Amino acid sequence: MADGKIIRGPQDRSRVAMGEDYEIDYRTGKFGVSRERLQGAVDAVGNRADAVERYLTR
């Protein structure tokens, strides 16, 4: 589930939420990739942040 905008608490950084612009901005900036490349990584390995990071940095 995506992070709620009203609910306050720690964000779930263990998943990549492709439906949230702020999440996409963070991940594309962190890895220096385009939105399309990030989406391709999520499609290839799922939305677990550690798997996406390994995929993009290999």
Jmol script that loads the backbone (N, CA, C; Angstrom):
load data "model"
ATOM      1  N   MET A   1       0.839  -1.162   0.000  1.00  0.00           N
ATOM      2  CA  MET A   1       0.000   0.000   0.000  1.00  0.00           C
ATOM      3  C   MET A   1       0.891   1.235   0.000  1.00  0.00           C
ATOM      4  N   ALA A   2       0.486   2.244  -0.711  1.00  0.00           N
ATOM      5  CA  ALA A   2       1.250   3.485  -0.772  1.00  0.00           C
ATOM      6  C   ALA A   2       1.162   4.228   0.550  1.00  0.00           C
ATOM      7  N   ASP A   3       2.145   5.069   0.799  1.00  0.00           N
ATOM      8  CA  ASP A   3       2.136   5.877   2.011  1.00  0.00           C
ATOM      9  C   ASP A   3       0.957   6.839   1.978  1.00  0.00           C
ATOM     10  N   GLY A   4       0.200   6.908   3.065  1.00  0.00           N
ATOM     11  CA  GLY A   4      -0.931   7.820   3.152  1.00  0.00           C
ATOM     12  C   GLY A   4      -0.446   9.254   3.297  1.00  0.00           C
ATOM     13  N   LYS A   5      -1.138  10.189   2.696  1.00  0.00           N
ATOM     14  CA  LYS A   5      -0.745  11.592   2.773  1.00  0.00           C
ATOM     15  C   LYS A   5      -1.191  12.225   4.096  1.00  0.00           C
ATOM     16  N   ILE A   6      -2.214  11.653   4.717  1.00  0.00           N
ATOM     17  CA  ILE A   6      -2.731  12.205   5.963  1.00  0.00           C
ATOM     18  C   ILE A   6      -2.133  11.488   7.168  1.00  0.00           C
ATOM     19  N   ILE A   7      -1.944  10.198   7.060  1.00  0.00           N
ATOM     20  CA  ILE A   7      -1.418   9.406   8.162  1.00  0.00           C
ATOM     21  C   ILE A   7       0.055   9.749   8.368  1.00  0.00           C
ATOM     22  N   ARG A   8       0.401  10.092   9.584  1.00  0.00           N
ATOM     23  CA  ARG A   8       1.789  10.444   9.895  1.00  0.00           C
ATOM     24  C   ARG A   8       2.496   9.250  10.506  1.00  0.00           C
ATOM     25  N   GLY A   9       3.724   9.033  10.136  1.00  0.00           N
ATOM     26  CA  GLY A   9       4.510   7.932  10.653  1.00  0.00           C
ATOM     27  C   GLY A   9       5.634   7.635   9.673  1.00  0.00           C
ATOM     28  N   PRO A  10       6.436   6.642   9.944  1.00  0.00           N
ATOM     29  CA  PRO A  10       7.546   6.346   9.049  1.00  0.00           C
ATOM     30  C   PRO A  10       7.056   5.865   7.689  1.00  0.00           C
ATOM     31  N   GLN A  11       7.729   6.317   6.645  1.00  0.00           N
ATOM     32  CA  GLN A  11       7.383   5.883   5.301  1.00  0.00           C
ATOM     33  C   GLN A  11       7.943   4.490   5.070  1.00  0.00           C
ATOM     34  N   ASP A  12       7.302   3.754   4.201  1.00  0.00           N
ATOM     35  CA  ASP A  12       7.753   2.407   3.870  1.00  0.00           C
ATOM     36  C   ASP A  12       8.771   2.503   2.742  1.00  0.00           C
ATOM     37  N   ARG A  13      10.028   2.589   3.098  1.00  0.00           N
ATOM     38  CA  ARG A  13      11.094   2.691   2.102  1.00  0.00           C
ATOM     39  C   ARG A  13      11.507   1.334   1.563  1.00  0.00           C
ATOM     40  N   SER A  14      10.854   0.259   2.008  1.00  0.00           N
ATOM     41  CA  SER A  14      11.211  -1.067   1.521  1.00  0.00           C
ATOM     42  C   SER A  14      10.545  -1.395   0.195  1.00  0.00           C
ATOM     43  N   ARG A  15       9.646  -0.532  -0.256  1.00  0.00           N
ATOM     44  CA  ARG A  15       8.935  -0.739  -1.520  1.00  0.00           C
ATOM     45  C   ARG A  15       9.030   0.507  -2.394  1.00  0.00           C
ATOM     46  N   VAL A  16       8.996   0.303  -3.701  1.00  0.00           N
ATOM     47  CA  VAL A  16       8.983   1.408  -4.653  1.00  0.00           C
ATOM     48  C   VAL A  16       7.536   1.595  -5.096  1.00  0.00           C
ATOM     49  N   ALA A  17       6.949   2.746  -4.769  1.00  0.00           N
ATOM     50  CA  ALA A  17       5.551   3.039  -5.108  1.00  0.00           C
ATOM     51  C   ALA A  17       5.511   3.827  -6.408  1.00  0.00           C
ATOM     52  N   MET A  18       5.337   3.138  -7.517  1.00  0.00           N
ATOM     53  CA  MET A  18       5.346   3.795  -8.827  1.00  0.00           C
ATOM     54  C   MET A  18       4.130   4.692  -9.048  1.00  0.00           C
ATOM     55  N   GLY A  19       3.139   4.634  -8.195  1.00  0.00           N
ATOM     56  CA  GLY A  19       1.961   5.493  -8.319  1.00  0.00           C
ATOM     57  C   GLY A  19       2.113   6.837  -7.621  1.00  0.00           C
ATOM     58  N   GLU A  20       3.261   7.075  -6.991  1.00  0.00           N
ATOM     59  CA  GLU A  20       3.488   8.307  -6.235  1.00  0.00           C
ATOM     60  C   GLU A  20       4.624   9.108  -6.874  1.00  0.00           C
ATOM     61  N   ASP A  21       4.308  10.324  -7.322  1.00  0.00           N
ATOM     62  CA  ASP A  21       5.313  11.159  -7.994  1.00  0.00           C
ATOM     63  C   ASP A  21       6.525  11.443  -7.114  1.00  0.00           C
ATOM     64  N   TYR A  22       6.292  11.721  -5.818  1.00  0.00           N
ATOM     65  CA  TYR A  22       7.425  12.010  -4.938  1.00  0.00           C
ATOM     66  C   TYR A  22       8.348  10.793  -4.810  1.00  0.00           C
ATOM     67  N   GLU A  23       7.780   9.609  -4.850  1.00  0.00           N
ATOM     68  CA  GLU A  23       8.572   8.382  -4.758  1.00  0.00           C
ATOM     69  C   GLU A  23       9.398   8.194  -6.028  1.00  0.00           C
ATOM     70  N   ILE A  24       8.787   8.442  -7.157  1.00  0.00           N
ATOM     71  CA  ILE A  24       9.487   8.327  -8.442  1.00  0.00           C
ATOM     72  C   ILE A  24      10.612   9.346  -8.513  1.00  0.00           C
ATOM     73  N   ASP A  25      10.340  10.587  -8.106  1.00  0.00           N
ATOM     74  CA  ASP A  25      11.379  11.625  -8.102  1.00  0.00           C
ATOM     75  C   ASP A  25      12.558  11.220  -7.223  1.00  0.00           C
ATOM     76  N   TYR A  26      12.274  10.676  -6.053  1.00  0.00           N
ATOM     77  CA  TYR A  26      13.325  10.256  -5.136  1.00  0.00           C
ATOM     78  C   TYR A  26      14.174   9.145  -5.747  1.00  0.00           C
ATOM     79  N   ARG A  27      13.532   8.114  -6.269  1.00  0.00           N
ATOM     80  CA  ARG A  27      14.257   6.952  -6.794  1.00  0.00           C
ATOM     81  C   ARG A  27      15.011   7.282  -8.075  1.00  0.00           C
ATOM     82  N   THR A  28      14.415   8.068  -8.974  1.00  0.00           N
ATOM     83  CA  THR A  28      15.130   8.401 -10.207  1.00  0.00           C
ATOM     84  C   THR A  28      16.341   9.278  -9.900  1.00  0.00           C
ATOM     85  N   GLY A  29      16.206  10.170  -8.936  1.00  0.00           N
ATOM     86  CA  GLY A  29      17.341  10.993  -8.525  1.00  0.00           C
ATOM     87  C   GLY A  29      18.419  10.175  -7.839  1.00  0.00           C
ATOM     88  N   LYS A  30      18.009   9.264  -6.988  1.00  0.00           N
ATOM     89  CA  LYS A  30      18.964   8.432  -6.250  1.00  0.00           C
ATOM     90  C   LYS A  30      19.807   7.578  -7.191  1.00  0.00           C
ATOM     91  N   PHE A  31      19.166   7.003  -8.209  1.00  0.00           N
ATOM     92  CA  PHE A  31      19.880   6.099  -9.107  1.00  0.00           C
ATOM     93  C   PHE A  31      20.305   6.748 -10.417  1.00  0.00           C
ATOM     94  N   GLY A  32      19.896   7.988 -10.664  1.00  0.00           N
ATOM     95  CA  GLY A  32      20.269   8.676 -11.887  1.00  0.00           C
ATOM     96  C   GLY A  32      19.693   8.012 -13.136  1.00  0.00           C
ATOM     97  N   VAL A  33      18.435   7.589 -13.048  1.00  0.00           N
ATOM     98  CA  VAL A  33      17.780   6.911 -14.163  1.00  0.00           C
ATOM     99  C   VAL A  33      16.486   7.635 -14.520  1.00  0.00           C
ATOM    100  N   SER A  34      15.947   7.310 -15.683  1.00  0.00           N
ATOM    101  CA  SER A  34      14.674   7.876 -16.107  1.00  0.00           C
ATOM    102  C   SER A  34      13.520   7.130 -15.450  1.00  0.00           C
ATOM    103  N   ARG A  35      12.346   7.714 -15.537  1.00  0.00           N
ATOM    104  CA  ARG A  35      11.134   7.067 -15.027  1.00  0.00           C
ATOM    105  C   ARG A  35      10.910   5.732 -15.737  1.00  0.00           C
ATOM    106  N   GLU A  36      11.171   5.706 -17.036  1.00  0.00           N
ATOM    107  CA  GLU A  36      10.980   4.490 -17.821  1.00  0.00           C
ATOM    108  C   GLU A  36      11.933   3.384 -17.376  1.00  0.00           C
ATOM    109  N   ARG A  37      13.179   3.757 -17.094  1.00  0.00           N
ATOM    110  CA  ARG A  37      14.164   2.773 -16.623  1.00  0.00           C
ATOM    111  C   ARG A  37      13.762   2.240 -15.246  1.00  0.00           C
ATOM    112  N   LEU A  38      13.297   3.126 -14.380  1.00  0.00           N
ATOM    113  CA  LEU A  38      12.835   2.694 -13.060  1.00  0.00           C
ATOM    114  C   LEU A  38      11.636   1.755 -13.198  1.00  0.00           C
ATOM    115  N   GLN A  39      10.695   2.093 -14.065  1.00  0.00           N
ATOM    116  CA  GLN A  39       9.532   1.226 -14.289  1.00  0.00           C
ATOM    117  C   GLN A  39       9.967  -0.122 -14.835  1.00  0.00           C
ATOM    118  N   GLY A  40      10.945  -0.125 -15.729  1.00  0.00           N
ATOM    119  CA  GLY A  40      11.466  -1.379 -16.266  1.00  0.00           C
ATOM    120  C   GLY A  40      12.077  -2.250 -15.184  1.00  0.00           C
ATOM    121  N   ALA A  41      12.774  -1.621 -14.242  1.00  0.00           N
ATOM    122  CA  ALA A  41      13.369  -2.370 -13.133  1.00  0.00           C
ATOM    123  C   ALA A  41      12.280  -2.975 -12.254  1.00  0.00           C
ATOM    124  N   VAL A  42      11.237  -2.195 -11.955  1.00  0.00           N
ATOM    125  CA  VAL A  42      10.135  -2.698 -11.137  1.00  0.00           C
ATOM    126  C   VAL A  42       9.424  -3.837 -11.861  1.00  0.00           C
ATOM    127  N   ASP A  43       9.231  -3.689 -13.163  1.00  0.00           N
ATOM    128  CA  ASP A  43       8.598  -4.758 -13.949  1.00  0.00           C
ATOM    129  C   ASP A  43       9.447  -6.028 -13.937  1.00  0.00           C
ATOM    130  N   ALA A  44      10.764  -5.860 -13.958  1.00  0.00           N
ATOM    131  CA  ALA A  44      11.666  -7.010 -14.030  1.00  0.00           C
ATOM    132  C   ALA A  44      11.813  -7.750 -12.700  1.00  0.00           C
ATOM    133  N   VAL A  45      11.899  -7.010 -11.600  1.00  0.00           N
ATOM    134  CA  VAL A  45      12.213  -7.651 -10.312  1.00  0.00           C
ATOM    135  C   VAL A  45      11.168  -7.428  -9.223  1.00  0.00           C
ATOM    136  N   GLY A  46      10.131  -6.683  -9.500  1.00  0.00           N
ATOM    137  CA  GLY A  46       9.123  -6.384  -8.485  1.00  0.00           C
ATOM    138  C   GLY A  46       9.416  -5.052  -7.815  1.00  0.00           C
ATOM    139  N   ASN A  47       8.605  -4.695  -6.817  1.00  0.00           N
ATOM    140  CA  ASN A  47       8.730  -3.363  -6.223  1.00  0.00           C
ATOM    141  C   ASN A  47       9.521  -3.312  -4.919  1.00  0.00           C
ATOM    142  N   ARG A  48      10.193  -4.388  -4.565  1.00  0.00           N
ATOM    143  CA  ARG A  48      11.059  -4.346  -3.375  1.00  0.00           C
ATOM    144  C   ARG A  48      12.249  -3.434  -3.668  1.00  0.00           C
ATOM    145  N   ALA A  49      12.467  -2.470  -2.810  1.00  0.00           N
ATOM    146  CA  ALA A  49      13.497  -1.461  -3.029  1.00  0.00           C
ATOM    147  C   ALA A  49      14.889  -2.072  -3.155  1.00  0.00           C
ATOM    148  N   ASP A  50      15.206  -3.075  -2.344  1.00  0.00           N
ATOM    149  CA  ASP A  50      16.535  -3.675  -2.414  1.00  0.00           C
ATOM    150  C   ASP A  50      16.751  -4.398  -3.741  1.00  0.00           C
ATOM    151  N   ALA A  51      15.723  -5.058  -4.263  1.00  0.00           N
ATOM    152  CA  ALA A  51      15.840  -5.753  -5.544  1.00  0.00           C
ATOM    153  C   ALA A  51      15.974  -4.753  -6.687  1.00  0.00           C
ATOM    154  N   VAL A  52      15.224  -3.658  -6.618  1.00  0.00           N
ATOM    155  CA  VAL A  52      15.323  -2.627  -7.655  1.00  0.00           C
ATOM    156  C   VAL A  52      16.713  -1.999  -7.637  1.00  0.00           C
ATOM    157  N   GLU A  53      17.242  -1.743  -6.457  1.00  0.00           N
ATOM    158  CA  GLU A  53      18.587  -1.160  -6.352  1.00  0.00           C
ATOM    159  C   GLU A  53      19.637  -2.104  -6.946  1.00  0.00           C
ATOM    160  N   ARG A  54      19.562  -3.370  -6.611  1.00  0.00           N
ATOM    161  CA  ARG A  54      20.522  -4.334  -7.181  1.00  0.00           C
ATOM    162  C   ARG A  54      20.402  -4.380  -8.712  1.00  0.00           C
ATOM    163  N   TYR A  55      19.189  -4.355  -9.223  1.00  0.00           N
ATOM    164  CA  TYR A  55      18.965  -4.399 -10.655  1.00  0.00           C
ATOM    165  C   TYR A  55      19.572  -3.174 -11.346  1.00  0.00           C
ATOM    166  N   LEU A  56      19.369  -2.006 -10.769  1.00  0.00           N
ATOM    167  CA  LEU A  56      19.834  -0.774 -11.399  1.00  0.00           C
ATOM    168  C   LEU A  56      21.324  -0.524 -11.237  1.00  0.00           C
ATOM    169  N   THR A  57      21.954  -1.157 -10.271  1.00  0.00           N
ATOM    170  CA  THR A  57      23.378  -0.907 -10.031  1.00  0.00           C
ATOM    171  C   THR A  57      24.270  -2.059 -10.472  1.00  0.00           C
ATOM    172  N   ARG A  58      23.710  -3.011 -11.181  1.00  0.00           N
ATOM    173  CA  ARG A  58      24.540  -4.134 -11.633  1.00  0.00           C
ATOM    174  C   ARG A  58      25.287  -3.789 -12.884  1.00  0.00           C
TER     175      ARG A  58
END
end "model"
wireframe off; spacefill off
backbone 0.3
color backbone group
